[in-house]
Amino acid sequence: MSYQIAHRGWSQDDPEENTRAAFRRAEEAGVHGVEFDVRWSDARAEPVVCHYPWQEKDAESLDQALAFLSTTTFSILLLELKEYHPFLWSEIKRLLLYYGIMDRTVIFAFPRIAKKFPWETRDKMRLGVISIFPWRVGHYAKLKPAVILFGYDRRVWTQLLFRLFWWDATMRKMFRMHPDVGFIIGVAQNDKHISHIESLEGLMGYTVDRKDGKKEIKN
């Protein structure tokens, strides 16, 4: 079984993306987890849940988000850092410990941010990294991440690149070569994407960006 993980909650660019309302919809839809974005707000002196800097003012705090998520039945929480900040890191660790959800949370980022993670100590946290191309997976695997994420977005050219660089045979071989790493694909946009992704044996999960929940969840 592959985890189905709601991208920014069950929202798909809804004004409520990255909010407790979106996370609640994801739980009601029966998905296995949520992915959401976190950054540091200097103005508020706290971590906030949003994708873009201009959203910080009205964004929910990470404290609010984790307080809610700690009450859900989600098996996995993917927390993407949009930037690295010493205060951000220490506060994330404190909140995960406080709400008792460290064991089901993975903190990840794009390489330029992930390289600043405390890979040596890990601070008891599960860490991950986004790999843009397959030939970089071996490099990132040396860090012994809990998760490596890869995939595409809604732009047609990124989906074409994905099919060129990440063909099925490559992915299956990669899963066998790195059995201790969980691989997650994203972002699936429709049932066709989901059906293809779910056929990949050895995949840990995939993120999905849609509101309707029409796809039957395989528990």
HELIX and SHEET records of a PDB file:
HELIX    1   1 ARG A   20  ALA A   29  1                                  10    
HELIX    2   2 PRO A   53  ASP A   58  5                                   6    
HELIX    3   3 LEU A   62  LEU A   69  1                                   8    
HELIX    4   4 PRO A   86  TYR A   99  1                                  14    
HELIX    5   5 MET A  102  ARG A  104  5                                   3    
HELIX    6   6 PRO A  111  ALA A  114  1                                   4    
HELIX    7   7 ARG A  122  LYS A  124  5                                   3    
HELIX    8   8 PRO A  134  ARG A  136  5                                   3    
HELIX    9   9 VAL A  137  ALA A  141  1                                   5    
HELIX   10  10 VAL A  156  PHE A  165  1                                  10    
HELIX   11  11 ASP A  168  MET A  177  1                                  10    
HELIX   12  12 ASP A  191  GLU A  198  1                                   8    
SHEET    1   A10 GLU A  60  SER A  61  0                                        
SHEET    2   A10 GLU A  46  VAL A  49 -1                                        
SHEET    3   A10 GLY A  33  SER A  41 -1                                        
SHEET    4   A10 TYR A   3  HIS A   7  1                                        
SHEET    5   A10 GLY A 205  VAL A 208  1                                        
SHEET    6   A10 GLY A 182  ALA A 188  1                                        
SHEET    7   A10 VAL A 147  GLY A 151  1                                        
SHEET    8   A10 ARG A 126  ILE A 130  1                                        
SHEET    9   A10 THR A 105  ALA A 109  1                                        
SHEET   10   A10 ILE A  76  LEU A  81  1                                        
END                                                                             
